[in-house]
Amino acid sequence: MWKSHPKALPYLFLSEMWERFGYYLMIGIFTLYLKDVEAGFAMTEKEASDLYGTFIALVFLTPFVGGLVADRYLGYKKSIVIGGLMMGAGYFMMGIHSLPMLYLAMTLVILGNGFFKPNISTLLGNFYNDEQFKEKKDEGYNIFYMGINVGAFVCNFFGAALQILLGWQYAFMAAGVGMFIGVIVFLLGTKHYGNKTEKKGIQQGDMPFSKIVLFILLPSVVFGIIGWLIKGVQSDINLDSAIFGSDSTDAFIFACLPVVYFYGSLYFKAKVDEKRQIGALLSIFAVVILFWAVFKLNGSALNTWADRYTDRQVTGTTEKVFSTLVQSKEIEYKKAETELYDDKFRLQKENGEVKKVVDYPVYFRNASKETLPQDGKTISVWVTSLSQSINPGWVIILTPLIVAFFTYLRSRKKEPSTPTKIAFGLLISALSVLVMVAAVHIGNNGTEKVSVWWLVANYGIITIGELFLSPMGLSIVSKLSPKNITALMMGGWFLATSIGNKLSGVLASMWDTYDDKANFFWVNFALLMFATILMFALVKNLNKVMKDHGVN
């Protein structure tokens, strides 16, 4: 497999695999750690989801700046190493039980990802720009993408074992170790990189970095501070009087305003022959925001579903296997002092302190009567974070099938255009939400636990949508962007992803406000169907723009 590809590919593949190992291990346990009453920060669903949404939003905002800095000043090798070390240090610090330390750790991960993520992908592309490898570019990226998902799949098994045996801190440390291994592997491949890691410098037509700072970054910081400080109307459900539900959401939305204005001005100030290209890309950016808003619920609301509403008990041979591999933990059916939840699993606090009650562990609240053990007996349940391996597992299984499907259509000259693929990706993703609506009804709105196969089915369908949409997005940006602003338009794709991630946190923070959980998923379905209808309405015009510019 490797022989017909650049010698650097195995090193970049393994570096990215280990980097994603660390990132997805951390993301898989992040909200669970925040909500843990005993060893975490005893956050409510709203508090944890809000912080999670802000975190993953900023993680996808910094690659725009990191890519520009590498392109013009640092070069790719330095940027990747610096970013990897910052992320590794951040993961190690996350397990230190202190909120200021957690925020510092998150900052390091946010900045480190900005230096690492865009530049290792760009470096890979540099090798496939050579004439001898050009025809292998798509295959090379498919191999690289597989590395991402192998890392994302296996990491949760390590995280589960370490959390059970040693605690949260050691699970976060494992993420840091994975990141440092990624940096070491990257450095081991140095002799194969040649001059591909060198900076490009400022090219003719590039927007000066000082102008980007002055017109995009600085106004965003100022507006973000204004958003944090400004207050709305205080009420019983909005005690801190935040305009959009929380100070961090206010700050993020305000910070995005100058950036959105800037991208709008690119369209209005563009030359006539570039206007349609930029307009087409901006419309796609707006639509995919809603996809990421629902897709990124995997680390928040769907993690909660796995934790509270999914039957995680293992018995017989399965129990022995899970126990041997330290992928399950025992829960004793015995009354003891525990945190108080209401009938909808909402953590009860008074003056910021968690209320306590003498009761059975919360897992048994909605367990079926026939599965309840005798008093004092224990059951084994698989660790919640393992559910985070379902999506990457599906990606590994489905990627070759999707690639083969489109190859077959191409051979018959029936392959749909990139915008059409994105539209169908949104439609398929919307259908995945209906699986969760059905799961809510099967579980009588959370009063009974349901099978994990509902989650498996949901992730399976939305993964097809992801494979139709996500790789296509980056492809269409590279195809349609005017050459002198390609980096800026790629930044626009990351901005759309970032806004979608934050919106995902906002959606997840509303979980506790829905007494009927089916309504939560119906809202997600409506958002994706709205995006689908909008995208299908745009397809004809987008296809024409692409055809006029010689791309498909």
C-alpha positions as CSV (number, residue, x, y, z in Angstrom):
1,M,0.0,0.0,0.0
2,W,2.8,2.4,0.9
3,K,5.2,1.8,-2.0
4,S,3.5,3.9,-4.6
5,H,3.1,6.9,-2.1
6,P,5.6,9.4,-0.7
7,K,7.9,8.0,1.9
8,A,6.7,10.6,4.3
9,L,3.1,9.2,4.3
10,P,3.6,6.5,7.0
11,Y,5.1,9.1,9.4
12,L,2.3,11.6,8.8
13,F,-0.3,8.8,9.0
14,L,1.0,7.6,12.4
15,S,1.5,11.2,13.7
16,E,-2.1,12.1,12.9
17,M,-3.3,8.8,14.3
18,W,-1.6,9.4,17.7
19,E,-2.7,13.0,17.7
20,R,-6.3,12.0,17.2
21,F,-5.9,9.3,19.8
22,G,-5.2,12.0,22.3
23,Y,-7.8,14.4,21.2
24,Y,-10.7,12.0,21.0
25,L,-9.8,10.3,24.2
26,M,-10.0,13.7,25.9
27,I,-13.2,14.6,24.1
28,G,-14.8,11.3,25.0
29,I,-14.4,11.8,28.8
30,F,-14.6,15.7,28.9
31,T,-18.3,16.2,29.8
32,L,-18.4,13.0,31.9
33,Y,-15.5,14.4,34.0
34,L,-17.1,17.8,34.3
35,K,-20.4,16.3,35.6
36,D,-18.7,13.8,37.9
37,V,-19.9,14.8,41.4
38,E,-17.2,13.0,43.4
39,A,-14.0,13.4,41.3
40,G,-15.0,16.0,38.7
41,F,-16.6,19.5,39.0
42,A,-20.3,18.4,39.7
43,M,-21.5,20.5,36.7
44,T,-25.1,20.3,35.5
45,E,-25.9,19.3,32.0
46,K,-26.3,22.9,31.0
47,E,-22.9,24.0,32.5
48,A,-20.9,21.1,31.1
49,S,-22.5,21.4,27.6
50,D,-21.9,25.1,27.5
51,L,-18.2,24.7,28.3
52,Y,-17.9,21.8,25.9
53,G,-19.5,23.8,23.1
54,T,-17.2,26.8,23.7
55,F,-14.1,24.5,23.8
56,I,-14.7,22.6,20.6
57,A,-15.8,25.9,18.9
58,L,-12.5,27.5,19.7
59,V,-10.5,24.4,18.8
60,F,-11.8,24.8,15.2
61,L,-11.3,28.5,15.1
62,T,-7.6,28.6,15.7
63,P,-6.5,26.5,12.6
64,F,-7.2,29.5,10.4
65,V,-4.6,31.6,12.2
66,G,-2.2,28.7,12.8
67,G,-2.2,27.8,9.1
68,L,-1.4,31.4,8.1
69,V,1.4,31.7,10.6
70,A,3.0,28.4,9.4
71,D,2.6,29.4,5.7
72,R,4.3,32.8,6.1
73,Y,6.6,32.7,9.1
74,L,7.3,29.4,11.0
75,G,7.1,26.7,8.3
76,Y,5.2,23.5,8.8
77,K,7.7,21.4,10.8
78,K,8.1,24.0,13.6
79,S,4.4,24.7,13.7
80,I,3.4,21.0,13.9
81,V,6.0,20.3,16.7
82,I,5.0,23.4,18.7
83,G,1.3,22.6,18.3
84,G,1.8,19.0,19.4
85,L,3.8,19.8,22.5
86,M,1.2,22.5,23.5
87,M,-1.6,20.0,23.1
88,G,0.2,17.2,25.0
89,A,1.0,19.6,27.9
90,G,-2.7,20.7,27.9
91,Y,-3.9,17.1,28.2
92,F,-1.6,16.4,31.1
93,M,-2.8,19.5,32.9
94,M,-6.5,18.7,32.4
95,G,-6.5,16.0,35.0
96,I,-5.3,18.4,37.7
97,H,-8.5,19.1,39.7
98,S,-8.6,22.8,39.6
99,L,-10.9,25.0,37.4
100,P,-8.1,27.6,36.7
101,M,-5.8,24.8,35.6
102,L,-8.6,23.3,33.5
103,Y,-9.1,26.6,31.7
104,L,-5.3,26.9,31.1
105,A,-5.1,23.4,29.8
106,M,-8.0,24.1,27.4
107,T,-6.3,27.2,26.2
108,L,-3.1,25.2,25.4
109,V,-5.2,22.6,23.5
110,I,-7.0,25.3,21.5
111,L,-3.8,27.1,20.5
112,G,-1.9,23.8,19.9
113,N,-4.6,22.4,17.6
114,G,-4.4,25.6,15.6
115,F,-0.8,25.0,14.9
116,F,-1.0,21.2,14.4
117,K,-4.3,20.4,12.6
118,P,-4.1,22.5,9.4
119,N,-0.4,22.2,8.9
120,I,0.0,18.4,8.9
121,S,-2.8,18.2,6.3
122,T,-1.2,20.9,4.2
123,L,2.2,19.2,4.5
124,L,0.7,15.9,3.2
125,G,-0.8,17.8,0.3
126,N,2.6,19.3,-0.6
127,F,4.0,15.8,-1.4
128,Y,1.1,15.0,-3.7
129,N,1.6,18.2,-5.6
130,D,4.7,16.5,-7.2
131,E,3.9,15.2,-10.7
132,Q,4.7,11.5,-9.8
133,F,2.2,11.5,-6.9
134,K,-0.6,13.7,-8.3
135,E,-2.8,10.8,-9.4
136,K,-2.5,9.2,-5.9
137,K,-3.7,12.3,-4.0
138,D,-7.2,11.2,-3.2
139,E,-6.0,7.7,-2.2
140,G,-3.3,9.3,0.0
141,Y,-5.9,11.4,1.8
142,N,-8.2,8.4,2.3
143,I,-5.3,6.5,3.9
144,F,-4.6,9.6,6.1
145,Y,-8.3,9.9,7.0
146,M,-8.2,6.2,8.0
147,G,-5.4,7.0,10.4
148,I,-7.5,9.7,12.1
149,N,-10.3,7.2,12.7
150,V,-8.1,4.4,13.9
151,G,-6.8,6.7,16.6
152,A,-10.3,7.9,17.4
153,F,-11.6,4.3,17.6
154,V,-8.9,2.7,19.9
155,C,-8.4,5.6,22.3
156,N,-11.6,5.2,24.2
157,F,-10.6,1.6,25.3
158,F,-7.4,2.9,26.8
159,G,-9.3,5.9,28.4
160,A,-11.9,3.5,29.9
161,A,-9.3,1.2,31.5
162,L,-7.2,4.0,32.9
163,Q,-10.2,5.8,34.3
164,I,-11.4,2.7,36.1
165,L,-8.0,1.6,37.4
166,L,-6.4,5.0,38.3
167,G,-8.9,7.8,37.8
168,W,-9.6,10.7,35.4
169,Q,-6.2,12.2,35.8
170,Y,-4.5,9.2,34.3
171,A,-6.9,9.0,31.4
172,F,-6.1,12.6,30.5
173,M,-2.4,11.8,30.9
174,A,-2.8,8.9,28.4
175,A,-4.1,11.5,25.9
176,G,-1.0,13.5,26.5
177,V,1.3,10.5,26.1
178,G,-0.5,9.8,22.8
179,M,0.1,13.3,21.6
180,F,3.8,13.2,22.5
181,I,4.2,9.9,20.7
182,G,2.7,11.6,17.6
183,V,5.3,14.4,17.8
184,I,8.2,11.8,18.2
185,V,6.9,9.8,15.2
186,F,6.7,13.0,13.2
187,L,10.3,14.0,14.0
188,L,11.5,10.5,13.1
189,G,10.3,11.1,9.6
190,T,12.3,14.3,9.2
191,K,14.7,12.9,6.6
192,H,11.8,12.2,4.2
193,Y,10.3,15.7,4.3
194,G,13.0,17.5,2.3
195,N,12.0,21.1,1.6
196,K,8.3,20.5,1.9
197,T,8.1,21.8,5.5
198,E,9.6,25.2,4.6
199,K,7.4,28.3,4.8
200,K,6.0,29.8,1.6
201,G,6.3,33.4,2.7
202,I,3.9,36.1,1.6
203,Q,2.8,35.5,-2.0
204,Q,1.6,38.1,-4.4
205,G,-2.1,39.0,-3.8
206,D,-2.0,37.6,-0.2
207,M,-3.7,39.8,2.4
208,P,-1.0,41.1,4.8
209,F,-1.1,39.4,8.2
210,S,-1.2,42.9,9.9
211,K,-4.4,43.6,8.0
212,I,-5.9,40.3,9.1
213,V,-5.0,41.1,12.7
214,L,-6.4,44.6,12.4
215,F,-9.6,43.8,10.6
216,I,-10.5,40.3,11.9
217,L,-8.7,39.2,15.0
218,L,-8.6,42.4,17.0
219,P,-12.3,43.4,16.4
220,S,-13.2,39.8,17.4
221,V,-11.4,40.0,20.7
222,V,-13.0,43.5,21.4
223,F,-16.5,42.3,20.5
224,G,-16.0,39.1,22.5
225,I,-15.2,41.1,25.6
226,I,-18.3,43.3,25.0
227,G,-20.4,40.2,24.6
228,W,-19.1,38.8,27.9
229,L,-19.8,42.0,29.8
230,I,-23.1,43.1,28.3
231,K,-26.3,41.8,30.0
232,G,-29.8,41.0,29.0
233,V,-33.0,40.7,31.0
234,Q,-32.7,38.7,34.2
235,S,-35.4,36.0,34.8
236,D,-36.1,32.9,36.8
237,I,-34.6,30.7,34.0
238,N,-31.8,33.2,33.1
239,L,-30.4,34.2,36.5
240,D,-27.1,35.6,35.2
241,S,-29.1,37.7,32.5
242,A,-27.0,36.4,29.6
243,I,-28.5,37.3,26.2
244,F,-28.1,33.9,24.6
245,G,-28.2,31.7,27.7
246,S,-24.6,32.0,29.0
247,D,-21.8,34.6,29.1
248,S,-19.5,32.3,27.0
249,T,-22.2,32.0,24.3
250,D,-22.7,35.8,24.3
251,A,-18.9,36.3,24.0
252,F,-18.6,33.8,21.2
253,I,-21.5,35.2,19.1
254,F,-20.3,38.7,19.5
255,A,-16.8,37.7,18.6
256,C,-18.0,36.1,15.4
257,L,-19.8,39.3,14.2
258,P,-16.7,41.1,12.9
259,V,-15.5,37.9,11.2
260,V,-18.9,37.2,9.6
261,Y,-18.9,40.9,8.5
262,F,-15.5,40.5,7.0
263,Y,-16.4,37.4,4.9
264,G,-19.5,39.2,3.7
265,S,-17.4,42.2,2.6
266,L,-15.2,39.8,0.6
267,Y,-18.3,39.1,-1.5
268,F,-19.4,42.6,-1.9
269,K,-15.9,43.9,-2.7
270,A,-15.0,41.0,-5.0
271,K,-14.3,41.4,-8.7
272,V,-17.3,40.5,-10.9
273,D,-15.7,37.3,-12.2
274,E,-15.0,36.1,-8.5
275,K,-18.3,37.2,-7.0
276,R,-20.2,34.0,-7.9
277,Q,-17.4,31.7,-6.5
278,I,-17.3,33.5,-3.2
279,G,-21.1,33.7,-3.0
280,A,-21.3,29.9,-3.6
281,L,-18.8,29.1,-0.9
282,L,-20.4,31.4,1.7
283,S,-23.8,29.8,1.1
284,I,-22.3,26.4,1.7
285,F,-20.6,27.6,4.8
286,A,-24.0,28.9,6.2
287,V,-25.7,25.5,5.4
288,V,-23.1,23.2,7.0
289,I,-23.2,25.1,10.3
290,L,-26.4,23.2,11.1
291,F,-24.8,19.8,10.2
292,W,-22.0,20.3,12.7
293,A,-24.4,21.6,15.3
294,V,-26.2,18.2,15.3
295,F,-23.2,16.0,14.5
296,K,-21.1,17.3,17.4
297,L,-23.7,16.3,19.9
298,N,-21.8,13.0,20.1
299,G,-19.6,14.3,23.0
300,S,-22.5,15.9,24.9
301,A,-26.2,15.0,24.5
302,L,-25.5,11.5,23.0
303,N,-22.9,10.9,25.7
304,T,-25.6,11.6,28.2
305,W,-27.9,9.3,26.4
306,A,-25.3,6.5,26.6
307,D,-24.8,7.2,30.3
308,R,-28.3,7.6,31.6
309,Y,-30.7,6.0,29.0
310,T,-28.8,3.1,27.5
311,D,-28.7,-0.4,29.0
312,R,-25.0,-0.9,29.6
313,Q,-25.1,-4.0,31.7
314,V,-23.0,-6.9,30.5
315,T,-23.4,-10.5,31.6
316,G,-21.9,-14.0,31.0
317,T,-19.0,-14.3,28.6
318,T,-19.3,-10.6,27.5
319,E,-18.9,-9.6,31.2
320,K,-15.8,-11.8,31.5
321,V,-14.2,-10.3,28.4
322,F,-15.1,-6.7,29.4
323,S,-13.9,-7.3,32.9
324,T,-10.6,-8.9,31.8
325,L,-9.9,-5.9,29.4
326,V,-11.0,-3.4,32.2
327,Q,-13.8,-2.0,30.0
328,S,-16.5,-2.4,32.6
329,K,-17.1,-1.4,36.2
330,E,-19.2,-2.8,38.9
331,I,-22.2,-1.0,40.5
332,E,-23.5,-2.2,43.8
333,Y,-27.3,-2.3,44.3
334,K,-27.3,-0.8,47.8
335,K,-28.7,2.4,49.3
336,A,-26.1,4.9,50.3
337,E,-25.7,8.7,50.3
338,T,-25.6,9.9,46.7
339,E,-26.3,13.0,44.6
340,L,-29.9,13.9,44.1
341,Y,-31.4,13.9,40.6
342,D,-35.1,14.6,39.7
343,D,-37.2,12.2,37.6
344,K,-35.6,13.6,34.4
345,F,-32.0,13.0,35.7
346,R,-31.4,16.7,36.3
347,L,-28.8,17.2,39.0
348,Q,-30.2,19.2,41.9
349,K,-28.2,22.0,43.5
350,E,-28.8,24.6,46.1
351,N,-26.6,27.7,46.4
352,G,-24.1,25.9,44.1
353,E,-23.9,22.8,46.3
354,V,-25.1,19.4,45.1
355,K,-28.0,18.1,47.1
356,K,-27.6,14.6,48.7
357,V,-30.0,11.8,49.3
358,V,-29.9,8.2,50.6
359,D,-30.9,6.1,47.6
360,Y,-29.7,3.4,45.2
361,P,-27.1,4.5,42.5
362,V,-28.7,6.6,39.8
363,Y,-28.0,3.9,37.1
364,F,-30.8,1.8,38.5
365,R,-33.3,4.6,38.4
366,N,-34.7,3.5,35.0
367,A,-33.3,-0.1,34.8
368,S,-36.0,-2.8,34.0
369,K,-37.2,-4.6,37.1
370,E,-36.1,-8.0,35.9
371,T,-32.5,-6.8,35.6
372,L,-32.3,-5.4,39.2
373,P,-30.1,-7.5,41.4
374,Q,-30.7,-8.4,45.1
375,D,-29.7,-5.8,47.7
376,G,-26.0,-5.8,48.2
377,K,-25.3,-7.6,44.9
378,T,-23.4,-6.0,42.0
379,I,-23.8,-5.7,38.2
380,S,-21.2,-4.9,35.5
381,V,-21.7,-2.1,33.1
382,W,-19.5,-1.0,30.2
383,V,-17.9,2.4,30.5
384,T,-19.9,5.3,29.0
385,S,-17.0,6.7,27.0
386,L,-16.8,3.5,24.9
387,S,-19.9,4.8,23.0
388,Q,-17.5,7.4,21.5
389,S,-15.8,4.7,19.4
390,I,-19.0,3.9,17.5
391,N,-18.7,6.7,15.0
392,P,-15.0,6.2,14.1
393,G,-15.7,2.5,13.9
394,W,-18.4,3.1,11.4
395,V,-16.1,5.4,9.4
396,I,-13.5,2.6,9.2
397,I,-16.1,0.2,7.9
398,L,-18.0,2.5,5.6
399,T,-15.2,4.6,4.0
400,P,-14.1,1.9,1.5
401,L,-17.8,1.2,0.7
402,I,-18.6,4.9,0.0
403,V,-15.4,5.3,-2.1
404,A,-16.3,2.2,-4.1
405,F,-19.9,3.4,-4.6
406,F,-18.8,6.8,-6.0
407,T,-16.1,5.0,-8.1
408,Y,-18.8,2.8,-9.6
409,L,-21.0,5.8,-10.3
410,R,-18.0,7.6,-11.9
411,S,-17.3,4.7,-14.2
412,R,-20.9,4.9,-15.4
413,K,-20.6,8.8,-15.6
414,K,-23.4,9.1,-13.1
415,E,-21.4,10.5,-10.1
416,P,-23.2,13.4,-8.5
417,S,-21.6,16.8,-8.2
418,T,-19.9,17.9,-5.0
419,P,-22.9,20.2,-4.0
420,T,-25.3,17.3,-4.6
421,K,-23.3,15.0,-2.4
422,I,-23.4,17.6,0.4
423,A,-27.2,18.0,0.0
424,F,-27.7,14.2,0.3
425,G,-25.3,14.1,3.2
426,L,-27.5,16.6,5.0
427,L,-30.6,14.5,4.2
428,I,-29.1,11.3,5.4
429,S,-27.9,13.0,8.6
430,A,-31.5,14.2,9.2
431,L,-32.8,10.7,8.9
432,S,-30.3,9.5,11.6
433,V,-32.1,11.7,14.2
434,L,-35.3,9.9,13.6
435,V,-33.6,6.8,15.1
436,M,-33.2,8.7,18.4
437,V,-36.8,9.9,18.3
438,A,-37.8,6.2,18.0
439,A,-35.4,5.3,20.9
440,V,-37.1,7.9,23.1
441,H,-40.5,6.3,22.4
442,I,-39.2,2.7,22.9
443,G,-37.8,3.8,26.3
444,N,-41.0,5.6,27.3
445,N,-39.3,8.9,27.4
446,G,-36.4,7.7,29.6
447,T,-38.3,5.8,32.1
448,E,-36.8,2.5,30.8
449,K,-33.3,2.0,29.4
450,V,-33.0,1.0,25.8
451,S,-30.5,-1.1,23.8
452,V,-27.1,0.3,22.7
453,W,-28.1,-0.7,19.2
454,W,-30.2,2.5,18.9
455,L,-27.0,4.5,19.3
456,V,-25.2,2.2,16.9
457,A,-27.9,2.7,14.3
458,N,-27.9,6.5,14.8
459,Y,-24.2,6.8,14.4
460,G,-24.2,4.4,11.4
461,I,-26.6,6.6,9.5
462,I,-25.1,9.9,10.4
463,T,-21.6,8.6,9.5
464,I,-22.8,8.0,5.9
465,G,-24.0,11.7,6.0
466,E,-20.6,12.7,7.3
467,L,-18.7,10.8,4.6
468,F,-20.9,12.5,1.9
469,L,-20.4,15.9,3.4
470,S,-17.1,16.5,5.4
471,P,-14.5,15.5,2.8
472,M,-16.6,17.2,0.1
473,G,-16.5,20.5,2.0
474,L,-12.7,20.8,1.9
475,S,-12.7,19.7,-1.7
476,I,-15.1,22.3,-2.9
477,V,-13.2,25.1,-1.0
478,S,-10.0,24.2,-2.8
479,K,-11.8,23.9,-6.1
480,L,-13.8,27.1,-6.1
481,S,-11.7,29.6,-4.0
482,P,-10.1,32.5,-5.9
483,K,-6.3,31.7,-5.7
484,N,-5.4,34.9,-3.9
485,I,-7.8,34.2,-1.0
486,T,-7.8,30.4,-0.8
487,A,-6.3,30.4,2.8
488,L,-9.0,32.9,3.9
489,M,-11.8,30.8,2.4
490,M,-10.4,27.7,4.0
491,G,-10.5,29.7,7.2
492,G,-14.2,30.3,6.4
493,W,-14.9,26.6,6.3
494,F,-13.2,26.2,9.8
495,L,-15.2,29.3,11.0
496,A,-18.5,27.6,9.9
497,T,-17.4,24.4,11.7
498,S,-16.5,26.4,14.8
499,I,-19.9,28.2,14.8
500,G,-21.6,24.8,14.3
501,N,-19.7,23.4,17.2
502,K,-20.7,26.2,19.5
503,L,-24.4,25.9,18.4
504,S,-24.0,22.2,19.3
505,G,-23.1,23.2,22.8
506,V,-26.1,25.5,23.0
507,L,-28.4,22.7,21.8
508,A,-27.0,20.3,24.3
509,S,-27.2,22.8,27.1
510,M,-31.0,22.8,26.5
511,W,-31.3,19.1,27.1
512,D,-32.6,19.5,30.6
513,T,-35.3,21.9,29.5
514,Y,-37.1,19.2,27.5
515,D,-39.4,17.1,29.6
516,D,-40.1,15.0,26.5
517,K,-36.7,14.1,25.1
518,A,-38.2,13.3,21.7
519,N,-38.8,17.0,21.2
520,F,-35.1,17.7,21.7
521,F,-34.4,15.3,18.8
522,W,-37.3,16.7,16.7
523,V,-35.6,20.1,16.9
524,N,-32.4,18.6,15.6
525,F,-34.3,16.9,12.8
526,A,-36.0,20.2,11.9
527,L,-32.6,22.0,11.8
528,L,-31.1,19.4,9.5
529,M,-34.2,19.3,7.2
530,F,-34.1,23.1,6.9
531,A,-30.4,22.8,5.9
532,T,-31.3,20.0,3.5
533,I,-34.0,22.0,1.7
534,L,-31.8,25.1,1.5
535,M,-28.9,23.1,0.1
536,F,-31.1,21.4,-2.6
537,A,-32.5,24.8,-3.5
538,L,-28.9,26.0,-4.0
539,V,-27.6,22.9,-5.9
540,K,-28.6,24.0,-9.4
541,N,-26.9,27.4,-9.1
542,L,-23.8,25.9,-7.3
543,N,-23.4,23.3,-10.1
544,K,-23.6,26.0,-12.7
545,V,-20.9,28.1,-10.9
546,M,-18.6,25.0,-10.7
547,K,-19.2,24.1,-14.4
548,D,-18.5,27.7,-15.4
549,H,-15.1,27.5,-13.6
550,G,-14.2,24.1,-15.0
551,V,-14.6,22.0,-11.8
552,N,-17.2,19.4,-10.7
